[in-house]
Amino acid sequence: MKNLERWPSGLRRTLGKRVNTKVFRGFESLPLCNPLSIVNFNKLTFFITLCFCIVLLSNCKKGYQDRFGPFYILNDTTIVMNGDMGSRVDNQFDRLISKYPNIKLMIMEDCPGSRNDEQMFKAALQLHSLSINTHLPSNGKIQSGAVDLYLSGNKRTMVEGAKIGVHAWSNGSSSATDYPTNHSEHQLYINFYKSIGYSQQDAESLYFFIINAAAPEDIHWMSEQEIIDYQITNP
């Protein structure tokens, strides 16, 4: 729902090019009969190995098995989500499910939102179709488009301390509340809520609550009563 900064370019591609260049240069200049050159080559091999280890560890922080964008694989049935969703989130989630088809739970920690709602909706609908549950731990904080992803869960639970933040979407030049209530711009969101189980009335009620709760540059943290009223959780 918000235009956020893009993830920095991945280290793997840059590092791979740099390492390959050094490897070939090393072989070209390596006189096999020179012990000093062999020592230097061994140092180069160690450096290359160390670099790849750093890349692997960065992708599997906290002991996670694998990573697909903001989705970290805790085990064969559980995802932990951290970070915002970029324009490739649907592809990332699809690749995740292809490799780990038995995922049943997504734990959402610090999730600030999405940069492309249409791509996020594709991932959310896939999550919903697979009956994956979503959960907010005590340190969980979801905002903006991440709330919609959470809502796509089959069973949606949260514990005390978790926070849910909503606001109006913006396309950069105008925001949701700039359009009259019967405008077609609203239908993408209302239809999404209907597709994940809300009735027409409840979908409209939730949507118009969200876009009127706060401006795009602001955030409204939902109260316990609002979470109940708008069926955010369904334990």
N, C-alpha and C positions, 0 to 999 in steps of 0.2 A: 504493500500500500504506500510505501514511502520510497523516494529515490535515495538509496544509501550508497556509500562508497563501494566500489567493486573489490572483490578479493584480489590481493596482489598476485602477480603471475607466479605459477608454481615453480618451486625450486628444481623439481625433477627434470624438466626439459632443459633448463639453463645449465644445470650441473652436468647433465648427460653430454651436452655438446662440448663443454669445457673439458671434461674428463677424456672424452674420445680423442680430442685434438692432442692432448698431452700424451696419451698412450701411443698413438701413431708416431708422434715426434720422438718419443723415447725409443721405440723400436728402430727408427731410421738412424739414430745417432748412437746406437749401442754396439760398441766393439766387444764381441763376446769374450775375447781373450783378455780384456782389461778388467781386473778385479774391482777397481774403483767404480767403473761404469755399472758393474753388477750391483754394488752396494747402493748406488744412486737409483738404480731401477727398483730395488727392493723398497727403498724409501718411497718411491713414487707409487708402488703397489699398495703400500700401507696407507698412503694418503688417499688413494682412490677408495680403498675399502672403508676407511673412516668416514669419508664423505657420504657414501651410500648408506652407511649405518645411521648417520645423522638424518638423512632423508627418510629412512624407514621409521626411525623413532618419532620424527615429527608427524608422520601420518598415523601413528599408533600410540598417541600419548595416553598416559594413565593406564597403559596396559590393554587398550582396545585392540581387537583383532584386525580391524579394517576401517577405512573411512571413505565416505562418498559425500563430498561437499560438507554440509553441516551435520551429516549423519554419521555417527560412530557406532561400530558394531561391538556391543558388549559381549554377546554370545550368540548362538545360533537362533535364539528366539527374541532377543532384546536389542533395541536401538537406543542410543542416547543422543539427543539432538542438542547442539550448541552452535550458535551463530545465526546470521541472517541467511535468507534464501535468495540466491541469485537467479539469473535468467535461464540457467540450465538445471534448475532443481528437479524438474520432471524427469529429465534424462538420468540425473544422479540417483533419484529414487528408483527408477526402473532398473538401472544396473544393479542397485543394491538388492532388489527383490529377485532378480535373475540369479544372483550368486547366493543369496540367503533366503530361500523361498519359505522358510518356516518361522519368519518373524511374526510375533504375536503382540508385542508391546513396544511402544515408543515413550521413553522418558524424556520430557522436555525441560531443559535447565534454563540457560540464558538465550532467549530467541527473540531478537528485536523486530523481525518482520520479514517482508518480501519486497524484491525490487520489480517483480513482474507477476501480478496477480493471476493472469491467465495461465502461466506456466505452473504457478503454485497450486491452482485449482486442479490441474491435471494430476499432480502428485497426490493431492488431498483425496481426489475421487478414487485413485488407485488404492490408497491406504484404506479408504472406507469400504471399497469392494472386497478387500481381503480380510475385513473384520478385525483389523488391528486395533488394540486398545491404546489410549493415550493417557499419560499420567504426569501430574505436576508434583515434584517433591517439595520439601520445605524451602529449598533455595530456588525453586522454579520461578521464572519470570518470563511471561510471553506477552508480546505486544503486536498490534497491528495485524498483518497477514498471518503471523504465527498463531493467532487466536483462531483463525479460520481452519488452519491445519489441525489444531487441537480438536476443534469441533467435529472434524471428520472421523474421529475415533469411534469405534464401536461402543466401548465403555470408556467414559471419561471421568477420571478421578483426580483429586488433588488433596493435599494435606495442609494443615495450618502453616501459614508463612508464605505460601505461594502467592504470586501476584498476576493478575490478568489486566492488561492495559489495552484500551480501544480508542480509536479516533476516526475522523473522516478520511477517506482516501483522497488522493490528489493526482492529477495527471501532469502536474508541473505548471500548468497555466490556469487551471480551475479546480475546484474541489467539489465533493459530492453535494454539499448543501447549496451550491450555486444553481443546481438544477431543480425544477419543480418535482414534486413527489411522483407524478405520473410519467416522468421522462424515461426514455428507453435506457439511458445510461445506468439506471439503478438495477435493471433486470439481470445483468450478469451475476450480481451478488445475491439477489433474492432467489434466482433460480438455483444457485449453488446451495443455499441453505435448504431449499426444498429437496435437492438431490441427495442430501445427507440425512434426511428424515424429518425435517421441520414441515409443518403444515403451511399452506399459503399465508394464513393469518400470522402464525408464529414467526415465519421467515421475514415477513414485512416488519413485524414488531421489533424483532432483533436487529434487523438492518437499520431501520430508522433510529433506533436507540443508539446504535454504534456511531452513525455519522453525525448525530447531534450531540454526542457526549463530549467531544473535544474537536478543536480544529486540527488540520493535518500536522501543524508544527507543535501541537500540544498532545497530551495523553491523559486519559481518564482511567484511574485504577478502580475497577469494579468493586462494589461493596459485596458483602456476603449475601445480602438480600437480593441485589441485582443478579448475582450469579444463580440464585435459586429461581428468581422470576423469569429469567431468560433461558433457563434450562441449559446452562453452560456445562454443568456436570450431570451425569446420569448414573450414579453408582448403583 
